């Protein structure tokens, strides 16, 4: 990493550990998270992603097994060191056991499994060995679930409750404008007084449009909502999507392009998509591009010659930039797991446990026809 060390990666006082622990305490109270008597299998991470094992331990978990692994951003040893540092700072280092592999955990004792990268894939090697009343929490919304990450069919065949987290109900979109503004500033776009074209869909883009407009930007919008609705956000409709000729014609007016797809797998740039990256470059070679969960499109635009944030090798999720959204998401995910596994322990079926979590907390249910029939 160039320049000064990133404090988010530190294992000393430069890491805002005490602030992070205050946020964790508030999240535990807000979600009424109580993991006493339960054991959790999750990941050891770097930066703010080290918080999940500590969060579980501070919520009272009898044992937390945190799995570290090598990633593009950091080595396994860094994840181990950073997680252990925060556990010591929180005074829960005796509850948090950092492991090299997921299969080193005493799986028969595990009650809650998170689908975070260190633990994936959650396959039969895990599912056939965990407690019969255990639950699997997707620490994200259910429509992002991938079979390669979690074997839902085996979960249902074995009667293991599984659900995601309703990010919309949790209100995580309100943090997205902060990441977008950071990206714009890193690319040298001042926001105030500039013109920004936002291409988006779903719920997230509206928060971005409103925030940019309030900061003093002129905001052009390519989105499927009506001009009236977009006007309420403070934007000016230019088309239904980035591929619209009307939107492409306005690119030259913009100082920056912000991509906010409704889902991470939605693509607008490249072969077979709405528009080719070279065409965007030809229309506006001066553009700065910020992608909110649009890494593939950003890579294509960067290859065409545009300056983009985040860079291809840089972690870009909100959890990499800010502690609060990650803490809130993972506290809610652990709460979903808590409700499901306690319901299973009282004798509820896995479908009933999932429904209970959906009605009482922020569970986001998977389609009933996904995988084998439940029992």
C-alpha distance (Angstrom), angle and dihedral (degrees) to the residues before:
residue distance angle dihedral
X1 . . .
X2 3.83 . .
X3 3.79 122.7 .
X4 3.80 124.9 2.3
X5 3.82 117.8 3.3
X6 3.78 114.6 -92.2
X7 3.83 107.2 -107.7
X8 3.80 89.5 -148.6
X9 3.80 88.3 69.1
X10 3.81 96.0 46.1
X11 3.78 129.6 114.9
X12 3.80 95.3 -157.9
X13 3.79 140.2 60.4
X14 3.82 92.3 -61.1
X15 3.81 88.6 73.5
X16 3.84 106.9 83.6
X17 3.79 89.9 -125.3
X18 3.79 98.9 148.3
X19 3.79 91.0 50.7
X20 3.81 89.9 49.1
X21 3.81 90.9 50.6
X22 3.82 90.6 51.2
X23 3.81 89.4 53.0
X24 3.81 90.6 47.8
X25 3.81 91.2 51.9
X26 3.79 91.6 50.9
X27 3.82 91.8 48.3
X28 3.81 92.1 50.6
X29 3.79 89.5 52.3
X30 3.81 94.4 43.4
X31 3.81 93.8 50.7
X32 3.81 93.6 36.4
X33 3.77 87.7 -129.2
X34 3.80 111.9 -174.6
X35 3.79 116.6 171.6
X36 3.80 98.1 166.8
X37 3.79 109.9 144.2
X38 3.81 92.7 18.0
X39 3.80 134.0 103.6
X40 3.79 123.7 -146.2
X41 3.80 132.9 -154.1
X42 3.81 111.0 -157.9
X43 3.81 140.9 134.3
X44 3.78 136.1 -75.3
X45 3.79 108.3 -136.5
X46 3.77 145.6 173.6
X47 3.77 129.8 -109.1
X48 3.76 112.0 1.8
X49 3.79 89.8 -18.9
X50 3.79 88.5 79.3
X51 3.82 89.8 74.8
X52 3.82 101.7 83.7
X53 3.84 100.1 77.3
X54 3.81 90.2 44.8
X55 3.79 90.9 47.9
X56 3.80 90.7 53.4
X57 3.80 92.6 46.8
X58 3.81 93.5 48.4
X59 3.81 88.2 50.9
X60 3.81 87.5 61.5
X61 3.80 104.2 -97.1
X62 3.80 111.4 168.0
X63 3.79 90.0 -138.7
X64 3.79 136.7 3.8
X65 3.79 121.8 -162.0
X66 3.81 111.2 -162.5
X67 3.81 118.9 -168.0
X68 3.79 120.2 -153.5
X69 3.79 125.4 -161.4
X70 3.78 140.4 170.0
X71 3.83 115.9 -90.9
X72 3.79 137.1 173.8
X73 3.80 88.7 -97.5
X74 3.82 101.2 45.3
X75 3.78 146.8 0.6
X76 3.78 122.8 -104.9
X77 3.79 91.3 -110.7
X78 3.81 90.5 58.0
X79 3.80 90.5 52.6
X80 3.79 90.5 50.1
X81 3.79 93.5 48.7
X82 3.80 95.5 45.2
X83 3.79 94.1 46.9
X84 3.79 92.5 47.4
X85 3.80 90.7 48.8
X86 3.80 93.1 56.4
X87 3.81 91.6 43.3
X88 3.81 89.7 55.0
X89 3.80 91.6 46.3
X90 3.81 89.1 52.2
X91 3.79 92.9 45.8
X92 3.81 93.7 -121.2
X93 3.80 99.4 105.2
X94 3.81 91.0 118.5
X95 3.83 90.7 57.6
X96 3.81 96.0 46.0
X97 3.79 115.6 73.8
X98 3.81 114.5 -172.4
X99 3.81 113.8 -148.3
X100 3.80 134.3 -167.3
X101 3.84 93.4 -140.3
X102 3.78 136.2 18.8
X103 3.81 92.6 -121.5
X104 3.81 90.6 62.8
X105 3.80 88.5 71.8
X106 3.82 117.7 97.7
X107 3.79 89.5 -110.1
X108 3.81 95.9 -175.5
X109 3.81 87.8 65.2
X110 3.82 96.7 47.3
X111 3.82 116.9 110.9
X112 3.82 102.5 173.0
X113 3.79 126.0 36.4
X114 3.80 119.7 -170.8
X115 3.79 119.1 -154.8
X116 3.80 94.4 -135.1
X117 3.82 117.9 142.6
X118 3.80 96.0 -97.7
X119 3.81 90.9 58.2
X120 3.80 100.0 40.6
X121 2.91 136.2 144.6
X122 3.78 96.7 51.3
X123 3.75 94.2 -163.3
X124 3.77 137.8 148.0
X125 3.81 91.2 -70.1
X126 3.81 87.4 68.3
X127 3.79 101.6 27.3
X128 3.79 97.1 54.8
X129 3.81 91.5 52.0
X130 3.82 106.6 42.3
X131 3.80 122.8 94.2
X132 3.84 113.2 -71.7
X133 3.81 90.0 -121.5
X134 3.82 93.6 48.7
X135 3.80 123.7 124.2
X136 3.79 134.0 -149.1
X137 3.79 119.2 -141.2
X138 3.79 121.6 -160.6
X139 3.80 100.9 -147.4
X140 3.82 90.2 -143.8
X141 3.76 137.6 43.0
X142 3.78 117.9 -55.0
X143 3.81 98.2 -115.9
X144 3.82 89.4 66.1
X145 3.80 92.0 60.5
X146 3.80 115.0 125.1
X147 3.78 124.7 -162.1
X148 3.80 89.2 -135.8
X149 3.81 89.5 61.0
X150 3.81 101.9 41.6
X151 3.80 127.0 18.2
X152 3.79 96.9 -140.4
X153 3.80 92.3 173.8
X154 3.81 90.9 60.8
X155 3.81 90.8 44.6
X156 3.78 89.7 56.7
X157 3.76 94.7 41.1
X158 3.82 89.6 53.5
X159 3.80 95.1 42.4
X160 3.81 94.4 -113.0
X161 3.80 113.7 152.9
X162 3.80 114.0 -126.4
X163 3.81 131.0 180.0
X164 3.78 141.6 148.8
X165 3.80 133.1 -131.1
X166 3.80 122.5 -93.4
X167 3.80 98.8 -127.2
X168 3.80 92.7 179.9
X169 3.80 93.1 55.9
X170 3.79 89.3 44.7
X171 3.81 89.7 56.7
X172 3.80 97.8 -129.7
X173 3.81 92.0 148.2
X174 3.78 90.0 76.5
X175 3.81 89.4 73.5
X176 3.81 95.1 53.7
X177 3.84 96.9 84.1
X178 3.82 89.5 60.8
X179 3.79 91.0 58.9
X180 3.81 91.4 45.7
X181 3.81 92.8 50.8
X182 3.79 90.4 48.7
X183 3.80 90.2 52.8
X184 3.79 92.5 48.6
X185 3.80 92.1 50.0
X186 3.80 92.2 48.5
X187 3.81 87.9 53.6
X188 3.81 91.1 50.5
X189 3.81 97.6 -106.2
X190 3.80 109.5 139.1
X191 3.87 95.9 -156.6
X192 3.81 93.0 -149.9
X193 3.79 109.9 96.9
X194 3.81 96.7 -1.8
X195 3.80 130.5 114.4
X196 3.80 116.9 -116.1
X197 3.79 126.7 -175.6
X198 3.81 112.2 -149.2
X199 3.80 117.1 -163.0
X200 3.77 111.6 -168.9
X201 3.75 154.5 124.3
X202 3.77 141.3 -161.5
X203 3.79 120.5 40.2
X204 3.79 101.2 -52.0
X205 3.79 102.0 68.9
X206 3.82 93.9 59.2
X207 3.82 90.6 62.8
X208 3.79 89.4 51.7
X209 3.81 94.1 48.4
X210 3.80 92.8 48.2
X211 3.80 94.1 47.8
X212 3.80 95.0 46.8
X213 3.79 91.0 48.8
X214 3.80 91.4 49.5
X215 3.80 89.7 51.5
X216 3.80 89.6 57.3
X217 3.79 104.4 -96.4
X218 3.78 124.4 135.6
X219 3.80 102.5 -123.6
X220 3.80 123.1 -154.9
X221 3.80 112.8 -168.5
X222 3.80 132.5 -153.6
X223 3.79 103.5 -171.3
X224 3.82 137.8 124.0
X225 3.82 95.4 -111.0
X226 3.80 122.8 101.2
X227 3.78 122.8 -87.7
X228 3.79 88.9 -115.3
X229 3.79 93.6 54.8
X230 3.81 92.2 45.5
X231 3.81 88.6 49.3
X232 3.81 88.9 57.7
X233 3.80 87.9 58.3
X234 3.80 90.0 52.2
X235 3.80 96.7 -104.5
X236 3.80 137.3 118.3
X237 3.80 116.3 -128.3
X238 3.80 114.8 -125.5
X239 3.79 100.6 168.2
X240 3.79 145.0 -38.1
X241 3.80 94.2 -87.5
X242 3.77 144.5 -7.8
X243 3.80 90.9 -88.6
X244 3.80 93.2 61.3
X245 3.80 112.6 110.3
X246 3.79 88.9 -133.0
X247 3.80 91.1 57.5
X248 3.80 93.9 44.3
X249 3.78 89.8 51.0
X250 3.81 90.0 57.8
X251 3.81 95.9 50.7
X252 3.81 92.2 91.8
X253 3.83 88.7 61.7
X254 3.78 92.9 55.5
X255 3.78 127.2 88.7
X256 3.79 91.2 -162.9
X257 3.79 141.7 16.3
X258 3.82 120.2 -144.0
X259 3.80 118.3 -163.9
X260 3.82 116.4 -155.4
X261 3.82 107.9 167.5
X262 3.79 118.8 -168.5
X263 3.81 89.6 -124.9
X264 3.83 130.1 18.8
X265 3.80 92.2 -118.5
X266 3.81 93.2 55.9
X267 3.82 109.9 109.6
X268 3.79 128.6 -164.5
X269 3.81 101.6 165.5
X270 3.79 129.5 65.6
X271 3.81 141.0 25.2
X272 3.77 111.8 -12.6
X273 3.81 91.9 8.2
X274 3.79 129.8 105.7
X275 3.80 96.5 -84.0
X276 3.80 139.1 6.4
X277 3.80 117.9 -114.1
X278 3.85 93.8 -127.4
X279 3.79 89.3 57.4
X280 3.81 90.5 55.7
X281 3.80 90.0 48.9
X282 3.81 91.7 48.7
X283 3.80 91.6 49.8
X284 3.81 94.8 47.3
X285 3.84 116.3 5.7
X286 3.82 89.7 170.3
X287 3.82 94.7 61.8
X288 3.78 123.6 126.3
X289 3.82 110.4 -150.6
X290 3.80 126.8 -153.2
X291 3.77 118.2 -172.6
X292 3.80 121.3 -158.2
X293 3.83 101.7 -162.1
X294 3.82 89.1 -25.2
X295 3.80 100.4 113.7
X296 3.81 95.6 144.3
X297 3.79 93.1 52.6
X298 3.80 90.8 45.8
X299 3.79 91.6 53.0
X300 3.80 90.7 52.0
X301 3.80 92.8 48.9
X302 3.81 92.3 46.3
X303 3.80 89.7 51.5
X304 3.82 87.9 52.8
X305 3.81 90.3 56.6
X306 3.80 105.3 -94.7
X307 3.78 121.8 128.9
X308 3.79 109.6 -115.1
X309 3.78 140.9 -174.8
X310 2.93 128.0 -118.1
X311 3.78 99.8 35.8
X312 3.79 113.9 -130.7
X313 3.81 93.2 -105.0
X314 3.81 95.6 46.0
X315 3.80 125.4 94.1
X316 3.79 108.3 -119.2
X317 3.78 111.5 177.6
X318 3.77 121.3 117.8
X319 3.79 88.1 -111.3
X320 3.80 89.3 61.7
X321 3.80 92.2 52.8
X322 3.79 106.5 34.3
X323 3.81 131.8 27.4
X324 3.81 98.8 -149.8
X325 3.84 100.8 66.6
X326 3.80 91.8 45.1
X327 3.80 92.8 48.1
X328 3.79 91.9 47.9
X329 3.81 92.9 47.6
X330 3.79 95.0 47.5
X331 3.80 94.1 43.1
X332 3.80 88.1 53.5
X333 3.81 90.7 46.7
X334 3.79 92.6 51.5
X335 3.81 88.8 48.0
X336 3.81 89.7 53.9
X337 3.80 88.4 52.0
X338 3.80 91.8 46.7
X339 3.79 93.8 52.8
X340 3.80 93.3 46.4
X341 3.80 97.7 47.1
X342 3.82 93.6 44.6
X343 3.81 89.3 50.2
X344 3.80 90.3 50.4
X345 3.81 88.9 49.6
X346 3.81 89.3 55.6
X347 3.79 89.7 54.7
X348 3.81 101.8 -95.7
X349 3.81 118.2 145.8
X350 3.79 117.2 -112.3
X351 3.86 92.8 -105.7
X352 3.81 89.9 50.6
X353 3.80 90.6 48.5
X354 3.80 90.9 51.4
X355 3.79 92.2 48.2
X356 3.79 90.3 49.8
X357 3.80 90.5 53.2
X358 3.81 90.2 49.3
X359 3.79 92.2 51.5
X360 3.81 98.1 42.2
X361 3.81 105.5 32.0
X362 3.82 140.6 10.1
X363 3.81 99.2 -65.1
X364 3.80 117.4 149.7
X365 3.79 109.7 -157.4
X366 3.79 125.7 -137.5
X367 3.82 118.9 -127.8
X368 3.79 111.7 -81.8
X369 3.80 91.8 -130.2
X370 3.81 92.6 57.3
X371 3.79 108.9 108.2
X372 3.77 128.3 -18.7
X373 3.82 121.0 -20.8
X374 3.79 113.9 -81.9
X375 3.76 123.0 -117.7
